[in-house]
Amino acid sequence: MHRLGATLVAAAAWAGLAVQFAANLQNGQAALEAVWTLLRFFTIITNLLVALTMTRVALGRRVSAFVLGGLTIAIFFVAAVYVTILRGLVLIAGVAGVANTLLHYVVPVAMGCYWLAFAPKIGLSWRDPLRWCIYPAAYLAYVVVRGSIDGRYPYPFIDVSALGYGHVAKNSVALFLAYLVAGLVLVALGLMLSQRRGARGPLGERPLNG
C-alpha cells in the first residue's frame, strides 16, 4: 500500500509540473526559457523534489525518515504560504489554474496523508527542524543572488528591489521561525506516532538516520 500511496503522490506532483510547464509554453515561452522561469519558484523546486523522491519510494527504494519529514514540511509550507499570503494576488485561470490546484493543494495534502499513514518516523530527532531549515535558507540565498542579477524576484515578500534588504530580512526571519515551529510540530507528532506503534513503524521499518 505504501508504494501505491507514493505512486499517487508522485503522479500528482509530476502532473502539476507538466501542466505548469505547458501553461508557460502557452504564454509564448520557449522550452528552456520556461524551465529557467519555473526554477525561480520555491513551489516548483519543492514539488520537483517531492516528485523525484516519491518516485524513488514507489520503485521500492528506501528513503529516510529525515528526508520524508523534511519534504513534508517543505510542501506543507508551499501550501501554507500560498493560502495565507499569495492567494488572490494574481488571477490564475485555465491550464495554469489546474497546475495551481495540483501544486498548491493536491500535492501538499497527498504528501501529508502519505507521511501520516506510511512514512517512517523512527529516527526523527529534535535537531531535524534546524537541519530542515537549511533548504529554505539555501533557496533564499539563490533567489536573492539571482534577483540581484536579473532584477526579478518570485515572491513579493522577498522582493529586494521593492522592499530593500532590511525588510526582506525581517520577512525571512518570520518565515524561518514559522518553518522551524512547523518542523518541531512534525517531529513531536512523529515521535508520538512511533511510540504508539511500538519499536517498529507501520511499514516494519527500523530506525533510520538522516
C-alpha positions as CSV (number, residue, x, y, z in Angstrom):
1,M,0.0,0.0,0.0
2,H,2.8,2.4,0.8
3,R,4.2,2.1,-2.7
4,L,0.7,2.8,-4.2
5,G,0.4,5.9,-2.0
6,A,3.9,7.1,-3.1
7,T,2.9,6.5,-6.7
8,L,-0.2,8.7,-6.3
9,V,1.8,11.5,-4.7
10,A,4.5,11.3,-7.3
11,A,1.9,11.3,-10.1
12,A,0.1,14.4,-8.7
13,A,3.4,16.2,-8.5
14,W,4.6,15.2,-12.0
15,A,1.2,16.2,-13.4
16,G,1.3,19.6,-11.7
17,L,4.8,20.3,-13.0
18,A,3.9,19.2,-16.5
19,V,0.7,21.2,-16.7
20,Q,2.6,24.3,-15.3
21,F,5.3,23.8,-18.0
22,A,2.6,23.6,-20.7
23,A,1.0,26.8,-19.3
24,N,4.3,28.6,-19.7
25,L,4.7,27.3,-23.2
26,Q,1.2,28.6,-24.0
27,N,2.2,32.0,-22.8
28,G,4.8,32.1,-25.5
29,Q,7.9,31.0,-23.7
30,A,10.4,28.6,-25.3
31,A,11.1,25.3,-23.5
32,L,14.4,26.4,-22.0
33,E,13.0,29.8,-21.0
34,A,10.1,28.1,-19.3
35,V,12.3,25.8,-17.3
36,W,14.5,28.7,-16.3
37,T,11.5,30.7,-15.2
38,L,9.9,27.9,-13.3
39,L,13.1,27.1,-11.4
40,R,12.8,30.5,-9.7
41,F,9.9,29.4,-7.5
42,F,10.0,27.5,-4.2
43,T,6.7,25.9,-5.2
44,I,8.2,24.4,-8.4
45,I,11.5,23.3,-6.8
46,T,9.8,21.7,-3.9
47,N,7.2,19.8,-6.0
48,L,10.0,18.6,-8.2
49,L,11.8,17.2,-5.1
50,V,8.6,15.6,-4.0
51,A,8.1,14.1,-7.5
52,L,11.6,12.7,-7.6
53,T,11.7,11.3,-4.0
54,M,8.2,9.7,-4.1
55,T,9.0,8.1,-7.5
56,R,12.0,6.6,-5.8
57,V,9.8,5.3,-3.0
58,A,7.3,4.0,-5.5
59,L,10.1,2.0,-7.1
60,G,10.8,0.3,-3.8
61,R,13.8,2.4,-2.7
62,R,14.1,3.3,1.0
63,V,14.1,6.9,1.9
64,S,14.9,8.0,5.5
65,A,12.5,9.5,8.0
66,F,14.6,12.7,7.9
67,V,14.2,13.2,4.2
68,L,10.5,12.3,4.1
69,G,9.8,14.6,7.1
70,G,11.7,17.4,5.5
71,L,9.8,17.1,2.3
72,T,6.5,17.0,4.1
73,I,7.4,20.3,5.9
74,A,8.6,21.9,2.7
75,I,5.5,21.1,0.7
76,F,3.2,22.0,3.6
77,F,4.9,25.4,3.7
78,V,4.2,25.7,0.0
79,A,0.5,25.4,0.7
80,A,0.5,27.5,3.9
81,V,2.3,30.5,2.3
82,Y,0.1,30.4,-0.8
83,V,-3.1,30.3,1.2
84,T,-2.1,32.9,3.8
85,I,-0.1,35.3,1.7
86,L,-0.2,34.8,-2.1
87,R,-3.7,33.6,-3.0
88,G,-5.6,36.2,-4.9
89,L,-2.7,38.4,-5.7
90,V,-2.7,37.2,-9.3
91,L,-5.7,35.9,-11.3
92,I,-5.0,32.3,-12.3
93,A,-7.3,30.5,-14.7
94,G,-7.3,27.9,-17.4
95,V,-4.4,25.5,-17.6
96,A,-2.4,27.5,-15.1
97,G,-5.3,27.2,-12.7
98,V,-5.2,23.4,-12.9
99,A,-1.5,23.5,-12.2
100,N,-2.0,25.9,-9.3
101,T,-4.5,23.5,-7.7
102,L,-2.3,20.5,-8.1
103,L,0.9,22.1,-6.9
104,H,-0.5,24.2,-4.0
105,Y,-3.3,22.0,-2.8
106,V,-3.4,18.4,-4.1
107,V,0.3,17.5,-3.6
108,P,0.6,19.0,-0.1
109,V,-2.5,17.2,1.1
110,A,-1.4,14.0,-0.6
111,M,2.1,14.2,0.8
112,G,0.8,14.9,4.3
113,C,-1.6,11.9,4.1
114,Y,1.3,9.7,2.9
115,W,3.5,10.9,5.8
116,L,0.9,10.2,8.4
117,A,0.0,6.8,7.1
118,F,3.2,5.3,5.8
119,A,6.4,7.3,6.3
120,P,9.0,6.0,8.7
121,K,9.0,8.1,11.9
122,I,11.7,6.3,13.9
123,G,14.9,8.2,13.6
124,L,13.4,11.7,13.8
125,S,15.1,13.9,16.3
126,W,14.6,17.4,17.7
127,R,17.7,18.6,15.7
128,D,15.9,17.8,12.5
129,P,13.8,21.0,12.2
130,L,17.0,23.1,12.3
131,R,18.5,20.9,9.6
132,W,15.4,21.2,7.5
133,C,15.7,25.0,7.6
134,I,18.9,24.7,5.5
135,Y,16.7,24.1,2.4
136,P,14.7,27.4,2.6
137,A,17.8,29.2,3.6
138,A,19.7,27.9,0.5
139,Y,16.7,28.8,-1.6
140,L,16.6,32.4,-0.2
141,A,20.2,32.8,-1.0
142,Y,19.7,31.5,-4.5
143,V,16.8,33.8,-5.4
144,V,18.4,36.9,-3.8
145,V,21.6,36.3,-5.9
146,R,19.6,35.5,-9.0
147,G,17.4,38.5,-8.4
148,S,20.4,40.8,-8.0
149,I,21.4,39.8,-11.5
150,D,18.2,39.9,-13.4
151,G,16.1,42.1,-11.1
152,R,13.3,39.6,-10.8
153,Y,12.1,38.1,-7.6
154,P,9.5,35.2,-7.4
155,Y,7.5,36.4,-4.3
156,P,6.6,39.9,-3.1
157,F,7.8,39.3,0.4
158,I,11.4,38.7,-0.8
159,D,11.4,41.4,-3.5
160,V,14.6,43.2,-2.6
161,S,14.2,45.8,-5.3
162,A,10.8,46.8,-3.8
163,L,11.4,46.3,-0.1
164,G,15.1,46.6,0.5
165,Y,17.3,44.1,2.2
166,G,16.3,45.0,5.7
167,H,12.6,44.4,5.1
168,V,13.3,41.2,3.2
169,A,15.5,40.0,6.1
170,K,12.6,40.6,8.6
171,N,10.2,38.8,6.4
172,S,12.6,35.9,6.0
173,V,13.2,35.6,9.8
174,A,9.5,35.4,10.4
175,L,9.1,32.7,7.7
176,F,12.1,30.7,9.1
177,L,10.6,30.8,12.6
178,A,7.3,29.5,11.2
179,Y,9.2,26.8,9.3
180,L,11.0,25.8,12.4
181,V,7.9,25.6,14.5
182,A,6.2,23.5,11.8
183,G,9.2,21.2,11.9
184,L,9.0,20.9,15.7
185,V,5.3,20.0,15.5
186,L,6.0,17.3,12.9
187,V,8.8,15.8,15.0
188,A,6.6,15.8,18.0
189,L,3.8,14.1,16.1
190,G,6.2,11.6,14.5
191,L,7.6,10.6,17.9
192,M,4.2,10.3,19.4
193,L,3.1,8.0,16.5
194,S,6.2,5.9,16.6
195,Q,5.7,5.3,20.3
196,R,2.1,4.3,19.8
197,R,3.2,1.8,17.1
198,G,5.9,0.3,19.2
199,A,9.5,-0.3,18.3
200,R,8.7,-0.9,14.7
201,G,6.8,1.5,12.4
202,P,3.8,0.9,10.2
203,L,6.0,-0.5,7.4
204,G,8.1,-2.5,9.8
205,E,11.0,0.0,9.4
206,R,14.0,0.0,11.6
207,P,15.4,3.3,13.0
208,L,16.9,5.4,10.2
209,N,19.3,8.3,10.5
210,G,19.1,11.3,8.2
